Amino acid sequence: MTDLEFVTKQIDDIAPKAVDISRKIWEYAELPYDEFRSAELLVRALKEEGFEIESGLAGMPTAFSASFTVGTGKPVIGLLGEYDALDALSQKAACPERDPIREGAPGHGCGHNLLGAGSFAAAVAVKEYLIKNKRDGTVIYFGCPAEEGAGSKQFMARAGVFNDVDFVYTWHPADRNEVSAKGNVAIMGAAFTFKGIASHAGGSPHLGRSALDAAELMSVGANYLREHMIDKARIHYAYSDAGGVSPNVVQSFAKVKYEVRAPKVDQMKELFARVVNVARGAALMTETETDYAITMAFSDYVPNQILARVASVCFEEIGPTEWDEKDQELAASFLAHYNKSTLSSIRQDMVREFGKNSDSSMWKSPLDTKVRPFDPRKNDYDSGSTDVGDVGYAVPTLSINVATACFGTVWHSWQTTAQMNSSLGEKGMLTAAKVLALSCIRTAENPEIIQQAKEEWLEKTGGKYICPLPQDVAPPIGTY
């Protein structure tokens, strides 16, 4: 039996269990750092497969590792799993019209139920390969909470969780099949507080010093700053405390959250320092006091090209998911329910990427039926961020994209939530598990590839992980 045949059989055998796990995590829909049932479900399933569990990694109750060792235990193979949901994205499974299970409740609008279960299936397949082929090695499933919140992998990397791992593979649900050369930008977030002096807004406004004025002036300053930063950078903000609801009181306190993004960590830190200066300027103008607390930061993600070439070959051998007519019809119904503006944007994106001839066929059969091979020339940055970047700074790492939804799916939406618990999501998940498992096996069987991947990682990082967070910043469990 070839390794391809072995992996295919193993994933097919474990598929019912993986699908059940995915559906249950989708139903739990737990928010960042609160994924207790989801983590427990995965831990229990991994224990049943013989894995040894270490819980509470890096001070996070829902972070864990599950290890299985054969022989010498080398090489050490890592797989990442996520299982946190997003707020207010509740939606009935496979339903293309807005119909929440519970209005305002969380939902898996980024498919982490599939991500966690798919990596579980891959870990089991790799374990079985090591046993049945009498190969030395260790496979570790890393349970990573809160990717949609303040993250977990940077805290895990800072604690040395990945220090002895030789390479890591992971995946993400997507609307296409690809081993992408694109990276993801770095991000840093902080809560800025302003303290002023309360006073009667009508009777003695001259005695007050408005913290809300300071927060608003910070917004003005940040808006002017946008003109003077690189194109790939971003600044976001949200008021978390506007200082009360009484307009006749000069607000003595205000709190606003800011996040900045940039392609590289050093660019992100430079931009963040400029935002801090804007806050200080706002405080100076209003004679208030300001302070800030960093709440989250992710390093930029850059795919390891050596691992990408391995995974690209494996993906082509596995092939794209085999969709049936009902799958394509369901996907088309989701695509049809976007509004005109969104559909116009989707159409432009698809024509730009796949050519004008793809436009008409896409609406009838909007599920990806091809595998796009790795192209190192297409190495721009996507504007989103992920804490997988921090794993990539700690150990050679690659993430692949596997279609689990129709072309043009808008992520972090109720449409995504519905597709992530449907035949579309589940079939795509099993394809991802096969690609991950085969990539892990091929890499583990070739010490030269592992060494080349490490040399590329060494050139990128200098051989040392530097966490973008200050050492005193702990996971903001219950406070983010």
C-alpha positions in Angstrom: 0.0 0.0 0.0 1.4 3.4 -1.0 1.5 6.3 1.5 -1.3 7.9 -0.5 -3.5 4.8 -0.3 -2.7 4.5 3.4 -3.7 8.0 4.2 -6.8 7.9 2.1 -8.0 4.7 3.9 -7.1 6.0 7.4 -9.0 9.3 6.9 -12.0 7.5 5.4 -12.0 5.2 8.5 -11.8 8.0 11.0 -14.2 10.3 9.0 -17.4 9.5 10.9 -15.7 10.4 14.2 -14.2 13.6 12.7 -17.5 14.7 11.3 -19.2 14.1 14.6 -16.6 16.2 16.4 -17.0 19.0 13.9 -20.7 19.1 14.2 -20.6 19.1 18.0 -18.0 21.9 18.1 -20.2 23.8 15.7 -23.2 23.4 18.0 -21.2 24.4 21.1 -20.0 27.6 19.3 -17.9 28.8 22.2 -16.2 32.2 22.3 -12.4 32.7 22.7 -10.9 31.3 26.0 -14.3 29.8 26.8 -14.0 26.7 24.6 -14.2 24.2 27.5 -16.6 21.7 25.9 -14.9 21.9 22.5 -11.5 21.3 24.0 -12.8 18.5 26.3 -14.4 16.8 23.3 -11.1 16.8 21.3 -9.1 15.7 24.4 -11.4 12.8 25.0 -11.2 11.7 21.3 -7.4 12.0 21.3 -7.2 10.0 24.5 -9.3 7.3 22.9 -6.7 7.1 20.1 -3.9 6.7 22.6 -2.5 10.2 22.7 -1.0 11.6 25.9 -2.5 14.9 27.0 -0.9 18.0 28.6 -3.6 20.6 29.5 -3.5 24.3 30.5 -0.6 25.2 28.2 0.9 28.7 28.8 -1.7 29.4 31.5 -4.7 28.9 29.2 -7.2 26.3 30.5 -8.5 25.5 27.0 -5.0 25.1 25.4 -3.6 21.6 25.3 -1.2 19.2 23.5 -1.8 15.6 22.6 1.3 13.5 21.8 1.9 10.0 20.4 5.5 8.7 20.3 6.9 5.7 18.4 10.5 4.5 18.8 13.1 7.3 19.2 10.3 9.9 18.9 12.2 11.8 16.2 11.2 13.7 14.1 8.6 15.6 16.0 5.6 16.5 13.8 3.2 19.2 14.8 -0.5 19.8 13.7 -2.5 22.8 14.8 -6.2 22.7 15.8 -8.5 25.6 16.5 -12.1 25.5 17.9 -13.3 29.0 18.9 -16.3 30.7 17.4 -17.3 34.3 16.7 -19.9 36.5 18.4 -23.4 37.1 17.0 -23.1 34.7 14.0 -25.6 32.1 14.9 -27.3 30.5 11.9 -29.0 27.2 11.1 -26.9 24.6 9.4 -26.9 24.5 5.6 -29.5 27.3 5.4 -28.9 29.9 2.7 -31.3 32.4 4.2 -30.7 34.4 7.4 -32.3 32.3 10.1 -30.3 32.3 13.4 -30.7 29.4 15.8 -30.6 32.0 18.6 -30.5 35.7 17.7 -27.2 37.3 18.8 -25.6 34.0 19.8 -22.1 32.9 18.6 -21.5 30.9 15.5 -18.6 29.3 13.6 -18.2 32.0 11.0 -14.6 31.1 10.3 -14.9 27.3 10.2 -12.8 26.5 13.3 -15.0 23.5 14.0 -13.7 22.0 10.8 -10.2 23.2 11.4 -10.0 21.4 14.8 -11.7 18.2 13.6 -9.7 18.0 10.4 -6.4 18.3 12.1 -7.6 15.7 14.6 -8.2 13.2 11.7 -4.8 14.0 10.2 -3.0 13.4 13.6 -4.7 10.0 13.9 -3.7 9.0 10.4 -0.1 10.0 11.0 -0.1 8.1 14.3 -1.3 4.9 12.5 1.3 5.3 9.8 4.1 5.5 12.4 2.8 2.4 14.2 2.0 0.2 11.2 5.1 1.1 9.3 7.4 0.9 12.4 8.7 4.4 11.9 10.3 6.5 14.6 8.5 9.8 15.3 6.2 11.8 17.5 3.0 13.4 16.3 1.6 16.3 18.4 -1.8 17.8 18.0 -1.7 21.4 19.5 -5.2 22.5 20.7 -5.1 26.3 20.2 -7.9 28.5 21.6 -8.9 32.1 21.0 -7.5 32.7 17.5 -10.5 35.0 17.0 -9.7 36.8 20.2 -6.3 37.8 21.6 -4.8 34.5 20.4 -3.0 31.7 22.1 -0.2 30.5 19.8 2.1 33.5 20.7 1.7 32.7 24.4 2.4 29.1 23.6 5.5 30.0 21.5 6.7 32.3 24.3 6.4 29.5 26.8 8.5 27.2 24.6 5.7 24.8 23.7 7.0 24.5 20.1 10.8 24.4 20.9 11.3 20.7 20.2 9.0 20.4 17.2 10.7 19.8 13.8 7.9 21.2 11.6 4.2 22.1 11.7 1.4 21.8 9.3 -2.1 23.3 9.6 -4.9 24.4 7.3 -7.8 26.8 7.1 -11.3 26.5 5.6 -11.5 28.6 2.4 -13.4 29.1 -0.9 -10.5 27.6 -3.0 -7.9 24.9 -2.9 -4.4 26.2 -2.7 -1.0 26.1 -1.2 -0.5 29.8 -1.1 2.8 31.8 -1.0 0.9 34.8 0.5 1.5 35.8 4.1 -0.7 37.5 6.7 0.1 40.8 8.3 1.2 41.3 11.9 -1.2 42.9 14.4 -1.1 44.6 17.8 -4.0 45.7 19.9 -4.3 47.8 23.0 -6.9 49.5 25.3 -6.3 53.2 25.7 -7.8 54.9 28.8 -8.3 58.6 29.4 -8.9 60.2 32.8 -10.3 63.7 33.2 -12.3 65.7 35.7 -16.1 65.5 36.0 -18.1 68.6 36.2 -21.6 70.0 35.4 -21.6 70.4 31.6 -24.0 73.4 31.8 -23.2 75.1 35.1 -19.4 74.7 35.2 -18.0 73.2 32.0 -14.8 75.2 32.4 -13.9 73.2 35.5 -14.2 69.8 33.7 -11.6 68.0 31.6 -13.4 65.6 29.2 -11.9 62.2 28.8 -14.4 61.6 26.0 -13.1 64.7 24.1 -9.6 63.1 24.4 -10.8 59.8 23.0 -12.5 61.5 20.1 -9.5 63.7 19.4 -7.5 60.5 19.3 -9.8 59.2 16.6 -9.3 62.4 14.6 -5.5 62.1 15.0 -5.6 58.4 13.9 -7.7 59.3 10.9 -5.1 61.9 9.8 -2.3 59.3 10.4 -3.9 57.0 7.9 -2.6 59.2 5.0 1.0 58.8 6.3 1.4 55.0 6.6 2.2 52.3 4.2 -0.7 51.0 2.0 -0.8 47.6 3.5 -1.2 48.9 7.1 -4.5 49.2 8.9 -5.9 51.0 12.0 -9.1 49.9 13.6 -10.8 51.1 16.8 -13.9 50.7 18.9 -15.1 52.5 22.0 -15.6 50.2 25.0 -16.5 52.9 27.5 -17.7 56.3 26.4 -17.8 57.6 30.0 -21.5 57.3 30.8 -24.9 58.2 29.3 -25.5 61.6 30.9 -24.7 64.4 28.4 -24.9 67.0 31.2 -21.8 65.5 32.9 -18.3 66.1 31.6 -17.0 62.6 31.2 -14.1 61.9 33.6 -13.3 58.5 32.0 -13.2 57.0 28.5 -11.7 53.8 27.1 -11.1 52.9 23.4 -9.6 49.8 21.8 -7.2 50.2 18.9 -5.6 47.6 16.6 -2.9 48.2 14.1 -1.8 45.9 11.3 1.3 45.9 9.0 3.0 43.3 6.9 6.0 42.9 9.2 6.4 42.9 13.0 8.8 45.9 13.0 6.4 47.9 10.8 3.5 47.0 13.1 5.5 48.1 16.2 6.5 51.4 14.5 2.9 52.2 13.6 1.7 51.3 17.0 4.2 53.7 18.6 2.8 56.5 16.3 -0.7 55.7 17.5 0.5 55.9 21.1 1.9 59.4 20.3 -1.5 60.4 18.9 -3.1 59.4 22.2 -0.6 61.4 24.2 -1.3 64.4 21.9 -5.0 64.1 22.5 -4.4 64.0 26.3 -2.2 67.0 26.1 -4.8 69.0 24.1 -7.6 68.2 26.7 -5.5 68.4 29.8 -6.4 64.8 30.6 -4.2 61.7 31.5 -3.8 58.7 29.2 -2.4 55.2 29.5 -2.6 52.0 27.5 -2.4 48.3 28.0 -1.4 46.0 25.2 -3.9 43.2 24.9 -2.9 41.2 21.9 -0.2 40.9 19.2 0.4 38.4 16.4 3.6 38.1 14.3 3.2 38.1 10.5 2.7 34.7 8.9 5.1 33.8 6.1 4.7 30.2 4.6 7.8 28.0 4.7 8.6 27.4 1.0 10.2 24.0 1.5 7.1 22.7 3.3 4.9 24.4 0.7 6.5 22.5 -2.1 5.9 19.2 -0.3 2.3 20.1 0.5 1.6 21.3 -3.0 2.6 17.9 -4.5 0.6 16.1 -1.9 -2.5 18.3 -2.6 -2.3 17.5 -6.3 -2.0 13.8 -5.6 -5.0 13.9 -3.2 -6.9 16.0 -5.7 -9.8 18.4 -5.0 -12.9 17.5 -3.2 -15.4 15.5 -5.3 -18.6 17.5 -5.2 -21.9 16.2 -6.4 -24.7 18.0 -8.0 -26.5 18.7 -4.7 -23.3 20.3 -3.3 -23.1 22.7 -6.2 -26.8 23.5 -6.0 -26.4 24.3 -2.3 -23.3 26.4 -2.9 -25.1 28.3 -5.7 -28.0 29.1 -3.3 -25.6 30.7 -0.8 -24.0 32.7 -3.5 -27.4 33.9 -4.8 -28.4 35.3 -1.4 -25.7 37.9 -1.2 -26.8 41.5 -1.9 -26.1 43.1 -5.3 -23.2 45.1 -4.1 -21.5 42.0 -2.6 -22.2 40.0 -5.7 -20.7 42.6 -7.9 -17.5 42.6 -5.8 -17.4 38.8 -5.9 -17.8 38.8 -9.6 -15.0 41.3 -10.1 -12.7 39.3 -7.8 -13.4 36.0 -9.6 -12.9 37.5 -13.1 -9.7 39.2 -12.0 -8.3 35.9 -10.5 -9.7 33.2 -12.8 -10.3 35.1 -16.1 -13.5 36.4 -17.8 -14.6 33.0 -19.0 -15.0 31.8 -15.4 -17.7 34.3 -14.7 -20.8 32.6 -16.1 -19.9 29.0 -15.0 -19.1 30.1 -11.4 -22.7 31.0 -10.6 -24.0 27.6 -11.5 -21.1 25.6 -10.0 -19.4 27.8 -7.4 -17.4 25.1 -5.6 -13.7 24.9 -6.4 -12.8 21.8 -8.5 -9.1 22.5 -9.0 -5.9 22.6 -6.9 -3.8 25.7 -7.3 -0.1 24.7 -7.0 2.4 26.7 -4.9 3.7 29.7 -6.8 6.5 31.5 -4.9 6.1 34.5 -7.1 2.7 35.3 -5.7 4.0 36.2 -2.3 2.1 39.3 -1.3 0.3 39.7 2.0 -3.3 39.2 2.7 -4.6 41.9 5.0 -5.9 39.5 7.7 -3.9 38.3 10.7 -3.4 35.0 12.5 -1.5 33.8 15.5 -0.2 31.0 13.2 2.5 33.6 12.3 4.0 33.2 15.8 4.3 29.4 15.3 6.1 30.2 12.0 8.6 32.2 13.9 9.2 29.4 16.4 9.3 26.4 14.0 9.1 25.8 10.2 5.3 26.1 9.5 2.9 25.9 6.7 -0.9 26.5 6.4 -2.9 25.3 3.4 -6.3 26.5 2.2 -9.0 23.9 1.4 -12.4 24.8 -0.2 -15.3 24.3 2.3 -17.6 27.0 0.9 -18.7 28.6 -2.3 -16.5 31.0 -4.3 -16.7 34.5 -2.9 -17.9 33.5 0.6 -17.6 36.5 2.9 -15.9 35.1 6.0 -17.0 36.1 9.5 -20.6 36.0 8.3 -23.8 34.0 8.9 -23.4 32.5 5.4 -20.1 31.0 6.5 -21.5 29.6 9.7 -24.2 27.8 7.7 -21.7 26.3 5.3 -19.4 25.1 8.0 -22.0 22.6 9.1 -23.0 21.2 5.8 -21.8 18.7 3.2 -19.6 21.4 1.7 -17.7 22.0 4.9 -17.4 18.3 5.9 -16.3 17.1 2.5 -13.7 19.8 2.4 -12.5 19.1 5.9 -11.8 15.4 5.0 -9.8 16.5 1.9 -7.8 18.8 4.2 -7.1 16.0 6.6 -5.7 13.8 3.8 -3.5 16.6 2.5 -2.2 17.3 6.0 -1.5 13.7 6.9 0.3 12.9 3.6 2.4 16.1 3.9 3.4 15.2 7.4 4.4 11.7 6.4 6.4 12.8 3.3 8.2 15.4 5.3 9.0 13.1 8.2 10.3 10.4 5.8 12.9 12.9 4.3 15.4 14.3 6.8 16.9 16.4 4.0 13.6 18.2 3.6 13.3 18.8 7.3 16.9 20.3 7.3 16.1 22.6 4.3 12.9 23.8 6.0 14.9 24.6 9.2 17.5 26.4 7.2 14.9 28.6 5.6 13.3 29.2 9.0 16.8 30.0 10.4 17.4 32.6 7.7 14.0 34.2 8.5 14.2 34.3 12.3 17.9 34.0 13.2 17.0 30.9 15.2 15.2 32.6 18.0 11.5 33.4 18.6 10.9 36.9 19.8 7.3 37.4 21.0 5.7 40.7 19.8 4.0 40.9 23.2 5.8 42.4 26.3 6.8 39.6 28.7 4.4 40.8 31.4 1.3 40.5 29.1 -0.7 37.4 30.1 -3.5 35.8 28.1 -6.5 38.2 28.7 -8.8 35.5 29.8 -12.2 36.9 30.8 -11.1 40.5 30.1 -10.5 40.8 26.3 
